[in-house]
Amino acid sequence: MNQATFTFRVDEGLKDEFSIAAKSRDRTGAQLLRDYMRDFVRQQQEDSEHDAFIRREVQIGLNAANAGDVVSAQEIESQAAQWRAQMQRKLSGV
């Protein structure tokens, strides 16, 4: 693994508190910063993948709607009423 140095400025008080907190976890500040960076990059990748998934699903829905492949609100309500009645029967033991 190629390594590079990452230098940045931070308030001295924050640096000291961070170092103390890191030591309380038996870690160095550098180890924690690497962990945070990995977690941040991983979260960004997951967010990007989720966003792409949502966009694909929305496009599929739009394509279906544009092609006329839709279910009317009345049909959905009818199916929901049947489902509610079925669940009510199951709950009441009938």
C-alpha positions as MATLAB code, in Angstrom:
seq = 'MNQATFTFRVDEGLKDEFSIAAKSRDRTGAQLLRDYMRDFVRQQQEDSEHDAFIRREVQIGLNAANAGDVVSAQEIESQAAQWRAQMQRKLSGV';
ca = [
       0.000    0.000    0.000;
       1.401    3.383   -0.989;
       1.236    5.860    1.839;
       0.919    9.612    1.706;
       1.042   12.308    4.321;
      -2.133   14.289    4.963;
      -1.414   17.602    6.687;
      -4.045   20.038    7.907;
      -4.476   22.701   10.539;
      -6.714   22.278   13.543;
      -7.269   24.194   16.750;
      -4.654   23.095   19.293;
      -7.263   22.500   21.987;
      -9.248   20.228   19.691;
      -6.077   18.351   18.738;
      -5.196   17.817   22.399;
      -8.716   16.644   23.283;
      -8.755   14.338   20.262;
      -5.415   12.832   21.255;
      -6.650   12.215   24.800;
      -9.869   10.639   23.509;
      -7.895    8.461   21.090;
      -5.589    7.260   23.866;
      -8.615    6.358   25.979;
      -9.497    3.890   23.201;
      -5.938    2.604   22.920;
      -5.611    4.230   19.493;
      -3.528    7.026   18.092;
      -5.094   10.063   16.553;
      -3.710    8.985   13.180;
      -5.341    5.562   13.494;
      -8.703    7.134   14.308;
      -8.420    9.631   11.474;
      -7.682    6.797    9.030;
     -10.698    4.914   10.393;
     -12.882    8.003   10.022;
     -11.645    8.566    6.490;
     -12.366    4.933    5.530;
     -15.826    5.136    7.094;
     -16.551    8.422    5.343;
     -15.476    7.082    1.941;
     -17.487    3.860    2.481;
     -20.580    5.851    3.510;
     -20.246    8.094    0.448;
     -20.025    5.044   -1.808;
     -23.064    3.447   -0.146;
     -25.014    6.708   -0.440;
     -24.057    7.000   -4.103;
     -25.102    3.387   -4.784;
     -28.399    3.921   -2.953;
     -29.056    7.123   -4.884;
     -28.383    5.309   -8.173;
     -30.716    2.468   -7.101;
     -33.515    4.924   -6.256;
     -33.049    6.759   -9.547;
     -33.248    3.452  -11.471;
     -36.406    2.411   -9.614;
     -38.053    5.790  -10.212;
     -37.164    5.602  -13.902;
     -38.674    2.112  -14.105;
     -41.863    3.484  -12.546;
     -41.917    6.457  -14.913;
     -41.371    4.201  -17.910;
     -44.205    1.928  -16.779;
     -46.531    4.892  -16.237;
     -45.623    6.389  -19.607;
     -46.383    3.017  -21.225;
     -49.806    2.978  -19.568;
     -48.883    0.142  -17.217;
     -50.700    1.579  -14.199;
     -53.281    0.443  -11.676;
     -56.150    2.779  -10.880;
     -56.669    4.173   -7.420;
     -60.053    2.467   -7.331;
     -58.488   -0.933   -8.032;
     -55.858   -0.378   -5.345;
     -58.528    0.637   -2.832;
     -60.578   -2.436   -3.719;
     -57.579   -4.714   -3.193;
     -56.748   -2.942    0.076;
     -60.329   -3.353    1.312;
     -60.171   -7.069    0.532;
     -56.846   -7.370    2.323;
     -58.168   -5.481    5.370;
     -61.246   -7.726    5.516;
     -59.085  -10.845    5.239;
     -56.778   -9.646    8.026;
     -59.766   -8.748   10.200;
     -61.154  -12.282    9.766;
     -57.772  -13.788   10.671;
     -57.459  -11.590   13.740;
     -60.958  -12.395   14.927;
     -60.395  -16.138   14.372;
     -63.193  -16.533   11.836;
];
